[in-house]
Amino acid sequence: MFPFELLRSEASAANLLEQVRWRDGLQCPHCRSESVIKHGSYREYQRYLCKDCDRTFNDKTGTIFAHAKIGLDKLLFAFYSFVRFNTSIHQLDAEIDVSYRSLHRRVEQFARTLDAPAVSLVGPVEIDEFYVSAGKKGRERDQPSRSRGLSKRGRGTYAKDKPPVFTLVDRGNGQRYTVPAKSADETTVRLLLENNEKESLTVYTDGFRAYDPLEDDENFHRESVIHGDGEYVDGDAHVNTCESHASLARRWLSPHRGVSKDNLTAYLRPFHLRRRILRKPGREALKEIVQAVL
């Protein structure tokens, strides 16, 4: 459900921000002191005075909401719709009557502020990769434009405007990760798998050669299925969950009509956040979205 009651006005949105930001107690954003008192108001926002540094601040100070000309209720509406419903920025522009450029800048700032998920593996782990057509959208080129279709077949790289995105599914703790990379090679695979809790991590892969060196590494126990031979499941060995998660990631990127490869990481961070709030009611989901950028 959409939390309309929390976004019916800027005052109600300001009240939500105050609740989420100071849930663990008031603290000066300038000097981190807890010696803070109320000191009037700034429009719909409570104003505070720090007794230690003698500086004032309000609920938006030091956040991505500070100095925004767009009302907080409209910003939270945009962020919630973007994460929960994967609404394109063009559609958000039509819904809340804000200039596309201002809204685009704020949504990108929101996406970049989100923390990248820390990959911590328990195992066993599935790992697979897919490729995204992502060039230099929105930037000047030093060479003739190429077709957005990127019709060349085969595995791509960041340099060829078709960067790989790895999906990891940890069957031990249920976590799923989507990590863009510059290239799909052995070095990247080892970096993704190095943060694990077991001496010999069981890894399920397909037949891609970048995973082959894991066979001779005592830190890993690799089991694979060879799709080229028509093999997709062999006991516990399969990457079906990875492929399912990859299909969701592709659908997530689709409404944005081509993403610059420089912004690919930023656009996938809200995808991770969406999975965290997927089964939560609207009010709790909106609070977690706000908390994620504070």
C-alpha positions in Angstrom: 0.0 0.0 0.0 1.1 3.6 -0.6 1.6 5.6 2.7 -0.5 8.5 1.7 -1.1 9.7 5.3 2.7 10.3 5.6 3.0 12.3 2.4 -0.2 14.3 2.4 1.7 17.6 3.1 5.2 18.8 3.7 4.4 19.0 7.4 3.6 15.3 7.7 6.7 14.5 5.7 8.8 16.7 8.0 7.3 14.8 11.0 8.3 11.5 9.5 11.9 12.7 8.9 12.1 13.9 12.5 11.0 10.5 13.8 13.4 8.5 11.7 16.4 10.7 12.0 16.4 11.2 15.7 15.1 7.7 16.6 18.3 7.2 18.8 18.3 10.7 20.3 19.2 14.2 19.1 22.7 14.9 18.0 24.3 17.9 16.5 25.4 17.2 12.9 28.2 19.6 13.2 30.1 18.5 16.3 28.2 15.3 17.3 27.3 16.7 20.7 24.1 15.5 22.4 23.7 18.8 24.3 21.0 20.1 22.1 17.8 22.2 22.8 14.9 23.3 20.6 15.4 26.7 19.1 12.3 27.9 17.2 11.4 26.5 13.8 12.3 26.8 10.1 9.1 26.6 8.1 7.6 23.1 8.8 10.9 21.9 10.4 12.0 22.0 14.1 15.1 24.1 14.7 17.7 23.2 17.3 20.7 24.9 19.0 23.8 23.0 20.0 25.1 24.3 23.4 28.7 23.1 22.6 29.4 24.6 19.2 26.6 27.3 19.4 25.4 26.4 15.9 21.8 25.9 14.8 20.4 23.2 12.6 17.1 21.6 11.6 15.9 18.1 10.7 17.2 18.4 7.1 20.7 19.7 7.9 23.5 17.5 6.6 21.2 15.2 4.6 20.4 14.9 0.9 17.1 16.8 1.7 19.0 20.0 2.7 18.7 23.0 0.4 16.3 21.1 -1.9 13.8 23.4 -3.7 11.5 20.4 -4.1 9.2 19.9 -1.2 10.1 17.0 1.2 6.7 15.4 0.6 7.3 15.3 -3.2 10.9 14.1 -2.8 9.7 11.2 -0.5 6.9 10.4 -3.0 9.5 10.2 -5.8 12.0 8.1 -3.8 9.2 5.7 -2.6 7.8 5.3 -6.1 11.2 4.9 -7.7 12.2 2.1 -5.3 8.9 0.3 -4.7 7.4 0.5 -8.1 10.5 1.2 -10.3 8.8 4.3 -11.7 10.8 6.1 -14.4 11.9 9.7 -13.8 9.8 10.8 -16.8 6.7 9.4 -15.2 7.5 10.9 -11.8 8.0 14.3 -13.5 4.4 14.0 -14.9 3.0 12.9 -11.5 4.4 15.5 -9.2 4.8 18.5 -11.5 8.5 19.1 -10.9 11.1 19.8 -13.6 12.7 16.7 -15.1 16.2 18.1 -14.6 15.7 18.8 -10.9 14.0 15.5 -10.2 16.7 13.5 -12.1 19.4 15.2 -10.1 17.7 14.4 -6.8 16.9 10.8 -7.7 20.5 10.2 -8.8 21.8 11.8 -5.6 19.5 9.5 -3.7 20.8 6.4 -5.5 24.4 7.4 -5.0 23.9 8.0 -1.3 22.7 4.4 -0.7 25.4 2.2 0.7 26.6 -0.6 -1.6 25.8 -4.0 -0.1 28.7 -5.6 1.6 29.2 -9.2 0.3 29.6 -11.6 3.2 29.2 -15.2 2.3 28.2 -18.2 4.4 27.8 -20.7 1.6 27.0 -22.7 -0.4 27.0 -20.0 -3.1 25.6 -19.7 -6.6 27.4 -17.3 -8.9 26.6 -16.3 -12.4 26.9 -13.2 -14.7 24.8 -11.3 -17.2 25.7 -8.4 -19.5 24.1 -5.0 -19.7 24.1 -2.7 -22.7 25.4 0.5 -21.0 27.4 3.1 -22.8 28.1 6.8 -22.2 24.5 7.9 -22.1 24.2 11.7 -21.4 28.0 12.3 -22.0 30.0 13.7 -24.9 31.7 11.1 -27.0 35.1 11.3 -28.7 34.0 8.9 -31.4 30.9 8.4 -33.6 27.8 7.2 -31.9 27.1 3.4 -32.0 23.8 1.6 -32.1 22.1 1.3 -28.7 21.2 -2.3 -29.6 24.8 -3.5 -29.3 24.0 -6.3 -31.6 27.4 -8.0 -31.3 27.1 -11.4 -29.7 29.5 -12.7 -27.0 30.6 -11.7 -23.6 31.1 -8.0 -23.1 33.4 -5.7 -21.0 33.1 -2.2 -19.5 35.4 -0.9 -22.3 33.1 -2.3 -25.0 30.0 -0.6 -23.4 28.6 -4.0 -22.3 29.8 -4.4 -18.7 29.1 -7.7 -16.8 27.0 -7.8 -13.7 27.6 -10.7 -11.3 24.8 -12.2 -9.3 25.6 -14.1 -6.1 23.0 -16.1 -4.2 24.1 -17.3 -0.7 22.0 -20.4 0.1 23.3 -20.3 3.7 21.8 -16.9 4.7 19.4 -16.2 1.8 21.2 -13.0 0.7 21.4 -12.0 -2.9 23.9 -9.6 -4.4 24.1 -7.9 -7.8 27.6 -6.5 -8.4 28.7 -4.7 -11.6 32.3 -5.3 -12.8 34.7 -4.0 -15.4 35.2 -7.5 -16.8 34.2 -11.1 -16.2 37.6 -12.8 -15.4 39.2 -14.9 -12.7 40.4 -11.9 -10.7 36.9 -10.5 -10.4 35.5 -13.9 -9.4 38.1 -14.3 -6.6 37.4 -10.8 -5.3 33.7 -11.5 -5.1 34.2 -14.8 -3.3 37.0 -13.9 -0.9 34.8 -12.6 1.9 33.5 -15.9 3.2 33.2 -17.6 6.6 34.2 -21.2 5.6 37.6 -22.7 4.9 36.3 -24.4 1.8 33.4 -22.6 0.2 31.1 -24.6 -2.0 30.5 -22.7 -5.2 27.9 -23.6 -7.9 28.6 -22.2 -11.4 28.0 -22.8 -15.0 30.7 -23.8 -17.5 32.1 -20.3 -18.0 36.0 -20.6 -18.1 36.5 -17.7 -15.6 35.3 -20.1 -12.9 37.7 -23.0 -13.9 40.6 -21.9 -11.6 38.4 -22.6 -8.6 38.7 -26.3 -9.3 42.4 -26.3 -8.3 42.0 -23.9 -5.3 41.7 -25.7 -1.9 39.7 -22.7 -0.6 36.8 -23.6 -2.8 34.8 -26.6 -3.7 33.3 -26.0 -7.2 30.4 -27.8 -8.7 29.2 -26.8 -12.2 26.6 -27.5 -14.8 27.4 -27.1 -18.5 24.5 -25.3 -20.2 26.1 -25.9 -23.6 25.6 -29.7 -23.1 22.0 -29.1 -22.1 22.8 -29.6 -18.4 21.0 -27.2 -16.0 20.6 -29.2 -12.8 22.9 -31.8 -11.3 21.8 -32.6 -7.7 22.4 -29.4 -5.7 24.4 -27.8 -8.5 22.6 -25.2 -10.5 22.5 -21.4 -11.0 18.8 -21.1 -11.5 18.3 -18.8 -8.6 21.0 -16.5 -10.0 19.3 -16.4 -13.4 16.0 -15.6 -11.8 17.5 -12.7 -9.8 19.3 -11.5 -13.0 16.0 -11.4 -14.8 14.6 -9.2 -12.1 17.6 -6.9 -12.3 17.1 -6.6 -16.1 13.5 -5.7 -15.6 14.6 -3.1 -13.0 16.9 -1.4 -15.5 14.4 -1.6 -18.4 12.1 1.4 -17.6 15.1 3.8 -17.5 15.7 3.3 -21.3 19.4 2.7 -21.2 21.7 3.5 -18.2 25.2 5.0 -18.5 27.8 2.5 -17.5 29.2 5.1 -15.1 25.8 5.1 -13.3 25.1 1.4 -13.4 26.3 0.8 -9.8 24.1 3.7 -8.6 21.0 2.3 -10.3 21.5 -1.2 -8.9 21.7 0.0 -5.3 18.0 0.9 -5.1 17.4 -2.6 -6.6 19.0 -4.1 -3.4 16.9 -1.8 -1.2 13.7 -2.8 -3.0 14.3 -6.4 -2.1 14.6 -5.4 1.6 11.3 -3.5 1.6 9.4 -5.8 -0.8 7.2 -7.5 1.9 6.9 -4.6 4.2 3.7 -2.4 4.5 3.9 1.1 3.0 4.6 3.0 6.2 7.5 0.7 7.3 8.9 0.6 3.8 9.0 4.4 3.5 10.7 4.7 6.9 13.4 2.3 5.8 13.9 4.2 2.6 14.4 7.4 4.6 16.7 5.7 7.1 18.8 4.3 4.2 19.9 7.8 3.1 20.5 9.4 6.5 
